[in-house]
């Protein structure tokens, strides 16, 4: 069974947010941290993993990503603060 992840990255506490989906969270966050792909996160140095959810259904993951992207900023911040009030980079905990 495959696992899929919806994740939120930031540049700093209360900074710019990025929401993505992947089937390999450790690899994908490593790519963000090492700027291996050009784009929004590389341009704005968005590489701190502050929130993620796991599911075994790709459609659920994609739908959740779309849902989170449609939320207003306050709702996103409330979600992050609920599970990660210190805005700790969760990447090291995955290793």
PyMOL Python script that loads the backbone (N, CA, C, O; Angstrom):
from pymol import cmd

cmd.read_pdbstr("""\
ATOM      1  N   UNK A   1       0.845  -1.186   0.000  1.00  0.00           N
ATOM      2  CA  UNK A   1       0.000   0.000   0.000  1.00  0.00           C
ATOM      3  C   UNK A   1       0.885   1.242   0.000  1.00  0.00           C
ATOM      4  O   UNK A   1       1.866   1.313   0.741  1.00  0.00           O
ATOM      5  N   UNK A   2       0.539   2.210  -0.825  1.00  0.00           N
ATOM      6  CA  UNK A   2       1.301   3.455  -0.916  1.00  0.00           C
ATOM      7  C   UNK A   2       0.795   4.472   0.079  1.00  0.00           C
ATOM      8  O   UNK A   2      -0.378   4.482   0.452  1.00  0.00           O
ATOM      9  N   UNK A   3       1.710   5.330   0.502  1.00  0.00           N
ATOM     10  CA  UNK A   3       1.348   6.453   1.347  1.00  0.00           C
ATOM     11  C   UNK A   3       1.520   7.734   0.551  1.00  0.00           C
ATOM     12  O   UNK A   3       2.439   7.866  -0.256  1.00  0.00           O
ATOM     13  N   UNK A   4       0.629   8.665   0.792  1.00  0.00           N
ATOM     14  CA  UNK A   4       0.680   9.970   0.150  1.00  0.00           C
ATOM     15  C   UNK A   4       0.607  11.018   1.246  1.00  0.00           C
ATOM     16  O   UNK A   4      -0.007  10.808   2.292  1.00  0.00           O
ATOM     17  N   UNK A   5       1.236  12.133   0.990  1.00  0.00           N
ATOM     18  CA  UNK A   5       1.345  13.175   2.009  1.00  0.00           C
ATOM     19  C   UNK A   5       0.935  14.520   1.427  1.00  0.00           C
ATOM     20  O   UNK A   5       1.288  14.865   0.299  1.00  0.00           O
ATOM     21  N   UNK A   6       0.194  15.258   2.211  1.00  0.00           N
ATOM     22  CA  UNK A   6      -0.070  16.666   1.953  1.00  0.00           C
ATOM     23  C   UNK A   6       0.761  17.409   2.985  1.00  0.00           C
ATOM     24  O   UNK A   6       0.721  17.083   4.171  1.00  0.00           O
ATOM     25  N   UNK A   7       1.507  18.400   2.540  1.00  0.00           N
ATOM     26  CA  UNK A   7       2.428  19.058   3.461  1.00  0.00           C
ATOM     27  C   UNK A   7       2.403  20.571   3.288  1.00  0.00           C
ATOM     28  O   UNK A   7       2.036  21.096   2.238  1.00  0.00           O
ATOM     29  N   UNK A   8       2.807  21.252   4.360  1.00  0.00           N
ATOM     30  CA  UNK A   8       2.925  22.703   4.329  1.00  0.00           C
ATOM     31  C   UNK A   8       4.353  23.073   4.717  1.00  0.00           C
ATOM     32  O   UNK A   8       4.887  22.607   5.724  1.00  0.00           O
ATOM     33  N   UNK A   9       4.944  23.914   3.897  1.00  0.00           N
ATOM     34  CA  UNK A   9       6.279  24.454   4.153  1.00  0.00           C
ATOM     35  C   UNK A   9       6.167  25.950   4.398  1.00  0.00           C
ATOM     36  O   UNK A   9       5.191  26.589   4.007  1.00  0.00           O
ATOM     37  N   UNK A  10       7.189  26.499   5.055  1.00  0.00           N
ATOM     38  CA  UNK A  10       7.263  27.936   5.245  1.00  0.00           C
ATOM     39  C   UNK A  10       8.707  28.386   5.138  1.00  0.00           C
ATOM     40  O   UNK A  10       9.632  27.576   5.193  1.00  0.00           O
ATOM     41  N   UNK A  11       8.885  29.677   4.986  1.00  0.00           N
ATOM     42  CA  UNK A  11      10.220  30.268   4.956  1.00  0.00           C
ATOM     43  C   UNK A  11      10.658  30.617   6.376  1.00  0.00           C
ATOM     44  O   UNK A  11      11.851  30.609   6.681  1.00  0.00           O
ATOM     45  N   UNK A  12       9.705  30.920   7.232  1.00  0.00           N
ATOM     46  CA  UNK A  12       9.954  31.289   8.634  1.00  0.00           C
ATOM     47  C   UNK A  12       8.603  31.352   9.324  1.00  0.00           C
ATOM     48  O   UNK A  12       7.561  31.279   8.673  1.00  0.00           O
ATOM     49  N   UNK A  13       8.621  31.487  10.649  1.00  0.00           N
ATOM     50  CA  UNK A  13       7.361  31.584  11.386  1.00  0.00           C
ATOM     51  C   UNK A  13       6.509  32.719  10.813  1.00  0.00           C
ATOM     52  O   UNK A  13       6.982  33.842  10.638  1.00  0.00           O
ATOM     53  N   UNK A  14       5.257  32.405  10.527  1.00  0.00           N
ATOM     54  CA  UNK A  14       4.309  33.349   9.930  1.00  0.00           C
ATOM     55  C   UNK A  14       4.764  33.891   8.581  1.00  0.00           C
ATOM     56  O   UNK A  14       4.309  34.948   8.144  1.00  0.00           O
ATOM     57  N   UNK A  15       5.664  33.161   7.924  1.00  0.00           N
ATOM     58  CA  UNK A  15       6.164  33.577   6.612  1.00  0.00           C
ATOM     59  C   UNK A  15       5.289  33.043   5.487  1.00  0.00           C
ATOM     60  O   UNK A  15       4.144  32.640   5.691  1.00  0.00           O
ATOM     61  N   UNK A  16       5.861  33.054   4.311  1.00  0.00           N
ATOM     62  CA  UNK A  16       5.176  32.546   3.132  1.00  0.00           C
ATOM     63  C   UNK A  16       4.929  31.052   3.278  1.00  0.00           C
ATOM     64  O   UNK A  16       5.805  30.314   3.731  1.00  0.00           O
ATOM     65  N   UNK A  17       3.743  30.607   2.896  1.00  0.00           N
ATOM     66  CA  UNK A  17       3.380  29.192   2.993  1.00  0.00           C
ATOM     67  C   UNK A  17       3.350  28.554   1.610  1.00  0.00           C
ATOM     68  O   UNK A  17       3.051  29.207   0.610  1.00  0.00           O
ATOM     69  N   UNK A  18       3.665  27.272   1.579  1.00  0.00           N
ATOM     70  CA  UNK A  18       3.581  26.473   0.357  1.00  0.00           C
ATOM     71  C   UNK A  18       2.916  25.159   0.721  1.00  0.00           C
ATOM     72  O   UNK A  18       3.278  24.532   1.716  1.00  0.00           O
ATOM     73  N   UNK A  19       1.946  24.739  -0.078  1.00  0.00           N
ATOM     74  CA  UNK A  19       1.245  23.476   0.158  1.00  0.00           C
ATOM     75  C   UNK A  19       1.500  22.561  -1.031  1.00  0.00           C
ATOM     76  O   UNK A  19       1.346  22.962  -2.184  1.00  0.00           O
ATOM     77  N   UNK A  20       1.894  21.324  -0.733  1.00  0.00           N
ATOM     78  CA  UNK A  20       2.173  20.367  -1.791  1.00  0.00           C
ATOM     79  C   UNK A  20       1.700  18.974  -1.433  1.00  0.00           C
ATOM     80  O   UNK A  20       1.215  18.726  -0.329  1.00  0.00           O
ATOM     81  N   UNK A  21       1.850  18.065  -2.393  1.00  0.00           N
ATOM     82  CA  UNK A  21       1.474  16.667  -2.200  1.00  0.00           C
ATOM     83  C   UNK A  21       2.589  15.806  -2.795  1.00  0.00           C
ATOM     84  O   UNK A  21       3.188  16.169  -3.807  1.00  0.00           O
ATOM     85  N   UNK A  22       2.862  14.668  -2.164  1.00  0.00           N
ATOM     86  CA  UNK A  22       3.932  13.781  -2.612  1.00  0.00           C
ATOM     87  C   UNK A  22       3.679  12.370  -2.113  1.00  0.00           C
ATOM     88  O   UNK A  22       2.881  12.158  -1.200  1.00  0.00           O
ATOM     89  N   UNK A  23       4.367  11.404  -2.718  1.00  0.00           N
ATOM     90  CA  UNK A  23       4.310  10.035  -2.218  1.00  0.00           C
ATOM     91  C   UNK A  23       5.609   9.658  -1.502  1.00  0.00           C
ATOM     92  O   UNK A  23       5.752   8.532  -1.026  1.00  0.00           O
ATOM     93  N   UNK A  24       6.553  10.597  -1.425  1.00  0.00           N
ATOM     94  CA  UNK A  24       7.822  10.370  -0.729  1.00  0.00           C
ATOM     95  C   UNK A  24       8.201  11.655   0.001  1.00  0.00           C
ATOM     96  O   UNK A  24       8.929  12.495  -0.527  1.00  0.00           O
ATOM     97  N   UNK A  25       7.697  11.789   1.214  1.00  0.00           N
ATOM     98  CA  UNK A  25       7.837  13.051   1.945  1.00  0.00           C
ATOM     99  C   UNK A  25       9.294  13.393   2.242  1.00  0.00           C
ATOM    100  O   UNK A  25       9.702  14.542   2.067  1.00  0.00           O
ATOM    101  N   UNK A  26      10.072  12.436   2.679  1.00  0.00           N
ATOM    102  CA  UNK A  26      11.474  12.710   3.018  1.00  0.00           C
ATOM    103  C   UNK A  26      12.233  13.202   1.784  1.00  0.00           C
ATOM    104  O   UNK A  26      12.944  14.205   1.843  1.00  0.00           O
ATOM    105  N   UNK A  27      12.078  12.493   0.677  1.00  0.00           N
ATOM    106  CA  UNK A  27      12.764  12.896  -0.558  1.00  0.00           C
ATOM    107  C   UNK A  27      12.312  14.266  -1.019  1.00  0.00           C
ATOM    108  O   UNK A  27      13.136  15.093  -1.411  1.00  0.00           O
ATOM    109  N   UNK A  28      11.010  14.517  -0.978  1.00  0.00           N
ATOM    110  CA  UNK A  28      10.480  15.792  -1.490  1.00  0.00           C
ATOM    111  C   UNK A  28      10.956  16.965  -0.636  1.00  0.00           C
ATOM    112  O   UNK A  28      11.319  18.010  -1.175  1.00  0.00           O
ATOM    113  N   UNK A  29      10.958  16.805   0.679  1.00  0.00           N
ATOM    114  CA  UNK A  29      11.417  17.901   1.536  1.00  0.00           C
ATOM    115  C   UNK A  29      12.908  18.120   1.341  1.00  0.00           C
ATOM    116  O   UNK A  29      13.374  19.259   1.353  1.00  0.00           O
ATOM    117  N   UNK A  30      13.665  17.037   1.162  1.00  0.00           N
ATOM    118  CA  UNK A  30      15.098  17.160   0.862  1.00  0.00           C
ATOM    119  C   UNK A  30      15.286  17.992  -0.406  1.00  0.00           C
ATOM    120  O   UNK A  30      16.156  18.862  -0.455  1.00  0.00           O
ATOM    121  N   UNK A  31      14.481  17.729  -1.419  1.00  0.00           N
ATOM    122  CA  UNK A  31      14.568  18.496  -2.671  1.00  0.00           C
ATOM    123  C   UNK A  31      14.290  19.977  -2.426  1.00  0.00           C
ATOM    124  O   UNK A  31      14.976  20.836  -2.979  1.00  0.00           O
ATOM    125  N   UNK A  32      13.290  20.279  -1.599  1.00  0.00           N
ATOM    126  CA  UNK A  32      13.005  21.684  -1.271  1.00  0.00           C
ATOM    127  C   UNK A  32      14.188  22.302  -0.540  1.00  0.00           C
ATOM    128  O   UNK A  32      14.609  23.410  -0.873  1.00  0.00           O
ATOM    129  N   UNK A  33      14.725  21.604   0.444  1.00  0.00           N
ATOM    130  CA  UNK A  33      15.826  22.136   1.252  1.00  0.00           C
ATOM    131  C   UNK A  33      17.101  22.356   0.437  1.00  0.00           C
ATOM    132  O   UNK A  33      17.892  23.251   0.736  1.00  0.00           O
ATOM    133  N   UNK A  34      17.289  21.544  -0.581  1.00  0.00           N
ATOM    134  CA  UNK A  34      18.492  21.646  -1.405  1.00  0.00           C
ATOM    135  C   UNK A  34      18.252  22.369  -2.728  1.00  0.00           C
ATOM    136  O   UNK A  34      19.121  22.395  -3.599  1.00  0.00           O
ATOM    137  N   UNK A  35      17.076  22.948  -2.865  1.00  0.00           N
ATOM    138  CA  UNK A  35      16.723  23.742  -4.046  1.00  0.00           C
ATOM    139  C   UNK A  35      17.040  22.995  -5.339  1.00  0.00           C
ATOM    140  O   UNK A  35      17.566  23.571  -6.291  1.00  0.00           O
ATOM    141  N   UNK A  36      16.713  21.709  -5.357  1.00  0.00           N
ATOM    142  CA  UNK A  36      17.034  20.889  -6.522  1.00  0.00           C
ATOM    143  C   UNK A  36      16.079  21.123  -7.693  1.00  0.00           C
ATOM    144  O   UNK A  36      16.363  20.721  -8.821  1.00  0.00           O
ATOM    145  N   UNK A  37      14.958  21.767  -7.421  1.00  0.00           N
ATOM    146  CA  UNK A  37      14.016  22.100  -8.488  1.00  0.00           C
ATOM    147  C   UNK A  37      13.744  23.598  -8.448  1.00  0.00           C
ATOM    148  O   UNK A  37      13.490  24.169  -7.387  1.00  0.00           O
ATOM    149  N   UNK A  38      13.801  24.207  -9.588  1.00  0.00           N
ATOM    150  CA  UNK A  38      13.552  25.646  -9.680  1.00  0.00           C
ATOM    151  C   UNK A  38      12.062  25.912  -9.494  1.00  0.00           C
ATOM    152  O   UNK A  38      11.218  25.105  -9.884  1.00  0.00           O
ATOM    153  N   UNK A  39      11.761  27.039  -8.902  1.00  0.00           N
ATOM    154  CA  UNK A  39      10.361  27.392  -8.749  1.00  0.00           C
ATOM    155  C   UNK A  39      10.126  28.261  -7.531  1.00  0.00           C
ATOM    156  O   UNK A  39      11.044  28.873  -6.984  1.00  0.00           O
ATOM    157  N   UNK A  40       8.877  28.297  -7.126  1.00  0.00           N
ATOM    158  CA  UNK A  40       8.422  29.173  -6.051  1.00  0.00           C
ATOM    159  C   UNK A  40       9.182  28.950  -4.746  1.00  0.00           C
ATOM    160  O   UNK A  40       9.649  29.909  -4.131  1.00  0.00           O
ATOM    161  N   UNK A  41       9.310  27.696  -4.321  1.00  0.00           N
ATOM    162  CA  UNK A  41       9.949  27.435  -3.023  1.00  0.00           C
ATOM    163  C   UNK A  41      11.434  27.758  -3.066  1.00  0.00           C
ATOM    164  O   UNK A  41      12.000  28.212  -2.072  1.00  0.00           O
ATOM    165  N   UNK A  42      12.056  27.532  -4.188  1.00  0.00           N
ATOM    166  CA  UNK A  42      13.480  27.862  -4.332  1.00  0.00           C
ATOM    167  C   UNK A  42      13.657  29.377  -4.328  1.00  0.00           C
ATOM    168  O   UNK A  42      14.567  29.891  -3.677  1.00  0.00           O
ATOM    169  N   UNK A  43      12.816  30.081  -5.033  1.00  0.00           N
ATOM    170  CA  UNK A  43      12.913  31.545  -5.151  1.00  0.00           C
ATOM    171  C   UNK A  43      12.766  32.230  -3.792  1.00  0.00           C
ATOM    172  O   UNK A  43      13.472  33.195  -3.497  1.00  0.00           O
ATOM    173  N   UNK A  44      11.848  31.726  -2.971  1.00  0.00           N
ATOM    174  CA  UNK A  44      11.557  32.371  -1.684  1.00  0.00           C
ATOM    175  C   UNK A  44      12.130  31.612  -0.485  1.00  0.00           C
ATOM    176  O   UNK A  44      11.785  31.913   0.658  1.00  0.00           O
ATOM    177  N   UNK A  45      12.998  30.635  -0.736  1.00  0.00           N
ATOM    178  CA  UNK A  45      13.660  29.843   0.316  1.00  0.00           C
ATOM    179  C   UNK A  45      12.658  29.235   1.299  1.00  0.00           C
ATOM    180  O   UNK A  45      12.816  29.336   2.515  1.00  0.00           O
ATOM    181  N   UNK A  46      11.644  28.614   0.749  1.00  0.00           N
ATOM    182  CA  UNK A  46      10.591  27.975   1.540  1.00  0.00           C
ATOM    183  C   UNK A  46      10.956  26.508   1.698  1.00  0.00           C
ATOM    184  O   UNK A  46      10.791  25.721   0.766  1.00  0.00           O
ATOM    185  N   UNK A  47      11.456  26.134   2.881  1.00  0.00           N
ATOM    186  CA  UNK A  47      11.958  24.765   3.020  1.00  0.00           C
ATOM    187  C   UNK A  47      11.772  24.175   4.416  1.00  0.00           C
ATOM    188  O   UNK A  47      12.320  23.112   4.706  1.00  0.00           O
ATOM    189  N   UNK A  48      11.022  24.831   5.274  1.00  0.00           N
ATOM    190  CA  UNK A  48      10.787  24.285   6.611  1.00  0.00           C
ATOM    191  C   UNK A  48       9.444  23.555   6.632  1.00  0.00           C
ATOM    192  O   UNK A  48       8.396  24.154   6.392  1.00  0.00           O
ATOM    193  N   UNK A  49       9.492  22.267   6.921  1.00  0.00           N
ATOM    194  CA  UNK A  49       8.277  21.447   7.003  1.00  0.00           C
ATOM    195  C   UNK A  49       7.595  21.718   8.342  1.00  0.00           C
ATOM    196  O   UNK A  49       8.132  21.386   9.399  1.00  0.00           O
ATOM    197  N   UNK A  50       6.411  22.320   8.289  1.00  0.00           N
ATOM    198  CA  UNK A  50       5.731  22.666   9.542  1.00  0.00           C
ATOM    199  C   UNK A  50       4.430  21.903   9.761  1.00  0.00           C
ATOM    200  O   UNK A  50       3.839  21.972  10.838  1.00  0.00           O
ATOM    201  N   UNK A  51       3.981  21.171   8.729  1.00  0.00           N
ATOM    202  CA  UNK A  51       2.727  20.422   8.866  1.00  0.00           C
ATOM    203  C   UNK A  51       2.669  19.369   7.769  1.00  0.00           C
ATOM    204  O   UNK A  51       3.106  19.606   6.643  1.00  0.00           O
ATOM    205  N   UNK A  52       2.125  18.204   8.107  1.00  0.00           N
ATOM    206  CA  UNK A  52       1.832  17.214   7.071  1.00  0.00           C
ATOM    207  C   UNK A  52       0.738  16.274   7.534  1.00  0.00           C
ATOM    208  O   UNK A  52       0.519  16.078   8.729  1.00  0.00           O
ATOM    209  N   UNK A  53       0.057  15.698   6.555  1.00  0.00           N
ATOM    210  CA  UNK A  53      -0.963  14.683   6.769  1.00  0.00           C
ATOM    211  C   UNK A  53      -0.639  13.513   5.864  1.00  0.00           C
ATOM    212  O   UNK A  53      -0.064  13.689   4.789  1.00  0.00           O
ATOM    213  N   UNK A  54      -1.009  12.316   6.300  1.00  0.00           N
ATOM    214  CA  UNK A  54      -0.735  11.104   5.524  1.00  0.00           C
ATOM    215  C   UNK A  54      -2.044  10.406   5.191  1.00  0.00           C
ATOM    216  O   UNK A  54      -2.966  10.374   6.005  1.00  0.00           O
ATOM    217  N   UNK A  55      -2.117   9.846   3.982  1.00  0.00           N
ATOM    218  CA  UNK A  55      -3.253   9.045   3.559  1.00  0.00           C
ATOM    219  C   UNK A  55      -2.743   7.942   2.635  1.00  0.00           C
ATOM    220  O   UNK A  55      -1.618   8.024   2.142  1.00  0.00           O
ATOM    221  N   UNK A  56      -3.537   6.936   2.400  1.00  0.00           N
ATOM    222  CA  UNK A  56      -3.127   5.884   1.463  1.00  0.00           C
ATOM    223  C   UNK A  56      -3.876   5.988   0.142  1.00  0.00           C
ATOM    224  O   UNK A  56      -3.850   5.058  -0.663  1.00  0.00           O
ATOM    225  N   UNK A  57      -4.539   7.111  -0.083  1.00  0.00           N
ATOM    226  CA  UNK A  57      -5.328   7.302  -1.298  1.00  0.00           C
ATOM    227  C   UNK A  57      -4.881   8.587  -1.993  1.00  0.00           C
ATOM    228  O   UNK A  57      -4.989   9.675  -1.427  1.00  0.00           O
ATOM    229  N   UNK A  58      -4.381   8.457  -3.219  1.00  0.00           N
ATOM    230  CA  UNK A  58      -3.872   9.629  -3.950  1.00  0.00           C
ATOM    231  C   UNK A  58      -4.964  10.664  -4.188  1.00  0.00           C
ATOM    232  O   UNK A  58      -4.704  11.865  -4.120  1.00  0.00           O
ATOM    233  N   UNK A  59      -6.186  10.210  -4.468  1.00  0.00           N
ATOM    234  CA  UNK A  59      -7.268  11.166  -4.708  1.00  0.00           C
ATOM    235  C   UNK A  59      -7.605  11.960  -3.454  1.00  0.00           C
ATOM    236  O   UNK A  59      -7.894  13.155  -3.525  1.00  0.00           O
ATOM    237  N   UNK A  60      -7.565  11.293  -2.308  1.00  0.00           N
ATOM    238  CA  UNK A  60      -7.799  11.997  -1.044  1.00  0.00           C
ATOM    239  C   UNK A  60      -6.719  13.038  -0.811  1.00  0.00           C
ATOM    240  O   UNK A  60      -7.004  14.151  -0.369  1.00  0.00           O
ATOM    241  N   UNK A  61      -5.480  12.673  -1.110  1.00  0.00           N
ATOM    242  CA  UNK A  61      -4.367  13.608  -0.910  1.00  0.00           C
ATOM    243  C   UNK A  61      -4.510  14.833  -1.818  1.00  0.00           C
ATOM    244  O   UNK A  61      -4.328  15.968  -1.376  1.00  0.00           O
ATOM    245  N   UNK A  62      -4.833  14.595  -3.072  1.00  0.00           N
ATOM    246  CA  UNK A  62      -4.979  15.707  -4.023  1.00  0.00           C
ATOM    247  C   UNK A  62      -6.158  16.594  -3.626  1.00  0.00           C
ATOM    248  O   UNK A  62      -6.060  17.820  -3.687  1.00  0.00           O
ATOM    249  N   UNK A  63      -7.262  15.983  -3.222  1.00  0.00           N
ATOM    250  CA  UNK A  63      -8.428  16.767  -2.806  1.00  0.00           C
ATOM    251  C   UNK A  63      -8.122  17.590  -1.558  1.00  0.00           C
ATOM    252  O   UNK A  63      -8.540  18.743  -1.452  1.00  0.00           O
ATOM    253  N   UNK A  64      -7.394  16.998  -0.618  1.00  0.00           N
ATOM    254  CA  UNK A  64      -7.030  17.734   0.606  1.00  0.00           C
ATOM    255  C   UNK A  64      -6.090  18.886   0.274  1.00  0.00           C
ATOM    256  O   UNK A  64      -6.226  19.976   0.829  1.00  0.00           O
ATOM    257  N   UNK A  65      -5.138  18.653  -0.625  1.00  0.00           N
ATOM    258  CA  UNK A  65      -4.233  19.726  -1.047  1.00  0.00           C
ATOM    259  C   UNK A  65      -5.039  20.897  -1.627  1.00  0.00           C
ATOM    260  O   UNK A  65      -4.807  22.053  -1.274  1.00  0.00           O
ATOM    261  N   UNK A  66      -5.971  20.588  -2.503  1.00  0.00           N
ATOM    262  CA  UNK A  66      -6.817  21.634  -3.109  1.00  0.00           C
ATOM    263  C   UNK A  66      -7.632  22.356  -2.047  1.00  0.00           C
ATOM    264  O   UNK A  66      -7.783  23.577  -2.087  1.00  0.00           O
ATOM    265  N   UNK A  67      -8.159  21.582  -1.087  1.00  0.00           N
ATOM    266  CA  UNK A  67      -8.951  22.183  -0.022  1.00  0.00           C
ATOM    267  C   UNK A  67      -8.104  23.162   0.788  1.00  0.00           C
ATOM    268  O   UNK A  67      -8.516  24.297   1.024  1.00  0.00           O
ATOM    269  N   UNK A  68      -6.910  22.714   1.216  1.00  0.00           N
ATOM    270  CA  UNK A  68      -6.044  23.585   2.016  1.00  0.00           C
ATOM    271  C   UNK A  68      -5.625  24.825   1.237  1.00  0.00           C
ATOM    272  O   UNK A  68      -5.560  25.918   1.799  1.00  0.00           O
ATOM    273  N   UNK A  69      -5.345  24.665  -0.033  1.00  0.00           N
ATOM    274  CA  UNK A  69      -4.953  25.815  -0.857  1.00  0.00           C
ATOM    275  C   UNK A  69      -6.076  26.836  -0.968  1.00  0.00           C
ATOM    276  O   UNK A  69      -5.822  28.030  -1.129  1.00  0.00           O
ATOM    277  N   UNK A  70      -7.326  26.365  -0.880  1.00  0.00           N
ATOM    278  CA  UNK A  70      -8.470  27.281  -1.007  1.00  0.00           C
ATOM    279  C   UNK A  70      -8.792  28.004   0.308  1.00  0.00           C
ATOM    280  O   UNK A  70      -9.527  28.992   0.312  1.00  0.00           O
ATOM    281  N   UNK A  71      -8.246  27.513   1.409  1.00  0.00           N
ATOM    282  CA  UNK A  71      -8.517  28.130   2.712  1.00  0.00           C
ATOM    283  C   UNK A  71      -7.896  29.512   2.803  1.00  0.00           C
ATOM    284  O   UNK A  71      -6.905  29.812   2.137  1.00  0.00           O
ATOM    285  N   UNK A  72      -8.500  30.352   3.643  1.00  0.00           N
ATOM    286  CA  UNK A  72      -7.875  31.645   3.894  1.00  0.00           C
ATOM    287  C   UNK A  72      -6.666  31.453   4.821  1.00  0.00           C
ATOM    288  O   UNK A  72      -6.528  30.415   5.470  1.00  0.00           O
ATOM    289  N   UNK A  73      -5.814  32.446   4.872  1.00  0.00           N
ATOM    290  CA  UNK A  73      -4.566  32.332   5.614  1.00  0.00           C
ATOM    291  C   UNK A  73      -4.792  32.032   7.096  1.00  0.00           C
ATOM    292  O   UNK A  73      -4.053  31.241   7.682  1.00  0.00           O
ATOM    293  N   UNK A  74      -5.798  32.648   7.706  1.00  0.00           N
ATOM    294  CA  UNK A  74      -6.039  32.430   9.135  1.00  0.00           C
ATOM    295  C   UNK A  74      -6.339  30.953   9.417  1.00  0.00           C
ATOM    296  O   UNK A  74      -5.833  30.395  10.390  1.00  0.00           O
ATOM    297  N   UNK A  75      -7.148  30.328   8.583  1.00  0.00           N
ATOM    298  CA  UNK A  75      -7.467  28.911   8.778  1.00  0.00           C
ATOM    299  C   UNK A  75      -6.203  28.058   8.683  1.00  0.00           C
ATOM    300  O   UNK A  75      -6.016  27.132   9.472  1.00  0.00           O
ATOM    301  N   UNK A  76      -5.338  28.370   7.716  1.00  0.00           N
ATOM    302  CA  UNK A  76      -4.082  27.618   7.562  1.00  0.00           C
ATOM    303  C   UNK A  76      -3.194  27.796   8.793  1.00  0.00           C
ATOM    304  O   UNK A  76      -2.624  26.831   9.301  1.00  0.00           O
ATOM    305  N   UNK A  77      -3.084  29.038   9.266  1.00  0.00           N
ATOM    306  CA  UNK A  77      -2.260  29.306  10.454  1.00  0.00           C
ATOM    307  C   UNK A  77      -2.827  28.591  11.674  1.00  0.00           C
ATOM    308  O   UNK A  77      -2.075  28.044  12.480  1.00  0.00           O
ATOM    309  N   UNK A  78      -4.152  28.594  11.812  1.00  0.00           N
ATOM    310  CA  UNK A  78      -4.790  27.891  12.940  1.00  0.00           C
ATOM    311  C   UNK A  78      -4.504  26.396  12.889  1.00  0.00           C
ATOM    312  O   UNK A  78      -4.247  25.780  13.923  1.00  0.00           O
ATOM    313  N   UNK A  79      -4.547  25.808  11.699  1.00  0.00           N
ATOM    314  CA  UNK A  79      -4.251  24.385  11.535  1.00  0.00           C
ATOM    315  C   UNK A  79      -2.806  24.082  11.953  1.00  0.00           C
ATOM    316  O   UNK A  79      -2.553  23.121  12.679  1.00  0.00           O
ATOM    317  N   UNK A  80      -1.881  24.894  11.497  1.00  0.00           N
ATOM    318  CA  UNK A  80      -0.463  24.717  11.840  1.00  0.00           C
ATOM    319  C   UNK A  80      -0.270  24.864  13.348  1.00  0.00           C
ATOM    320  O   UNK A  80       0.362  24.019  13.982  1.00  0.00           O
ATOM    321  N   UNK A  81      -0.811  25.927  13.912  1.00  0.00           N
ATOM    322  CA  UNK A  81      -0.630  26.219  15.343  1.00  0.00           C
ATOM    323  C   UNK A  81      -1.211  25.114  16.230  1.00  0.00           C
ATOM    324  O   UNK A  81      -0.699  24.847  17.317  1.00  0.00           O
ATOM    325  N   UNK A  82      -2.284  24.475  15.754  1.00  0.00           N
ATOM    326  CA  UNK A  82      -2.931  23.418  16.540  1.00  0.00           C
ATOM    327  C   UNK A  82      -1.999  22.221  16.747  1.00  0.00           C
ATOM    328  O   UNK A  82      -1.968  21.641  17.833  1.00  0.00           O
ATOM    329  N   UNK A  83      -1.241  21.850  15.710  1.00  0.00           N
ATOM    330  CA  UNK A  83      -0.382  20.663  15.814  1.00  0.00           C
ATOM    331  C   UNK A  83       1.101  20.991  15.980  1.00  0.00           C
ATOM    332  O   UNK A  83       1.881  20.138  16.400  1.00  0.00           O
ATOM    333  N   UNK A  84       1.489  22.217  15.653  1.00  0.00           N
ATOM    334  CA  UNK A  84       2.892  22.599  15.727  1.00  0.00           C
ATOM    335  C   UNK A  84       3.002  24.053  16.195  1.00  0.00           C
ATOM    336  O   UNK A  84       3.415  24.924  15.429  1.00  0.00           O
ATOM    337  N   UNK A  85       2.633  24.314  17.454  1.00  0.00           N
ATOM    338  CA  UNK A  85       2.575  25.697  17.945  1.00  0.00           C
ATOM    339  C   UNK A  85       3.927  26.421  17.940  1.00  0.00           C
ATOM    340  O   UNK A  85       3.969  27.651  17.913  1.00  0.00           O
ATOM    341  N   UNK A  86       5.013  25.676  17.967  1.00  0.00           N
ATOM    342  CA  UNK A  86       6.344  26.294  17.949  1.00  0.00           C
ATOM    343  C   UNK A  86       6.906  26.452  16.540  1.00  0.00           C
ATOM    344  O   UNK A  86       8.018  26.952  16.367  1.00  0.00           O
ATOM    345  N   UNK A  87       6.153  26.035  15.548  1.00  0.00           N
ATOM    346  CA  UNK A  87       6.576  26.112  14.148  1.00  0.00           C
ATOM    347  C   UNK A  87       7.930  25.416  13.964  1.00  0.00           C
ATOM    348  O   UNK A  87       8.804  25.902  13.247  1.00  0.00           O
ATOM    349  N   UNK A  88       8.076  24.280  14.623  1.00  0.00           N
ATOM    350  CA  UNK A  88       9.298  23.501  14.532  1.00  0.00           C
ATOM    351  C   UNK A  88       9.395  22.855  13.150  1.00  0.00           C
ATOM    352  O   UNK A  88       8.389  22.404  12.602  1.00  0.00           O
ATOM    353  N   UNK A  89      10.602  22.813  12.588  1.00  0.00           N
ATOM    354  CA  UNK A  89      10.818  22.111  11.328  1.00  0.00           C
ATOM    355  C   UNK A  89      10.729  20.609  11.614  1.00  0.00           C
ATOM    356  O   UNK A  89      11.571  20.066  12.330  1.00  0.00           O
ATOM    357  N   UNK A  90       9.741  19.952  11.073  1.00  0.00           N
ATOM    358  CA  UNK A  90       9.455  18.549  11.356  1.00  0.00           C
ATOM    359  C   UNK A  90      10.306  17.575  10.539  1.00  0.00           C
ATOM    360  O   UNK A  90      10.236  16.365  10.753  1.00  0.00           O
ATOM    361  N   UNK A  91      11.097  18.086   9.617  1.00  0.00           N
ATOM    362  CA  UNK A  91      11.867  17.220   8.730  1.00  0.00           C
ATOM    363  C   UNK A  91      12.793  16.286   9.489  1.00  0.00           C
ATOM    364  O   UNK A  91      12.850  15.097   9.176  1.00  0.00           O
ATOM    365  N   UNK A  92      13.520  16.790  10.479  1.00  0.00           N
ATOM    366  CA  UNK A  92      14.461  15.950  11.211  1.00  0.00           C
ATOM    367  C   UNK A  92      13.770  14.792  11.926  1.00  0.00           C
ATOM    368  O   UNK A  92      14.373  13.733  12.105  1.00  0.00           O
ATOM    369  N   UNK A  93      12.535  14.975  12.330  1.00  0.00           N
ATOM    370  CA  UNK A  93      11.786  13.930  13.006  1.00  0.00           C
ATOM    371  C   UNK A  93      11.418  12.782  12.069  1.00  0.00           C
ATOM    372  O   UNK A  93      11.114  11.680  12.525  1.00  0.00           O
ATOM    373  N   UNK A  94      11.445  13.036  10.771  1.00  0.00           N
ATOM    374  CA  UNK A  94      11.113  12.010   9.788  1.00  0.00           C
ATOM    375  C   UNK A  94      12.284  11.086   9.510  1.00  0.00           C
ATOM    376  O   UNK A  94      12.104   9.951   9.068  1.00  0.00           O
ATOM    377  N   UNK A  95      13.490  11.583   9.772  1.00  0.00           N
ATOM    378  CA  UNK A  95      14.709  10.818   9.434  1.00  0.00           C
ATOM    379  C   UNK A  95      14.985   9.711  10.404  1.00  0.00           C
ATOM    380  O   UNK A  95      15.968   8.987  10.251  1.00  0.00           O
TER     381      UNK A  95
END
""", "prot")
cmd.dss("prot")
cmd.show_as("cartoon", "prot")
cmd.util.cbc("prot")
cmd.orient("prot")
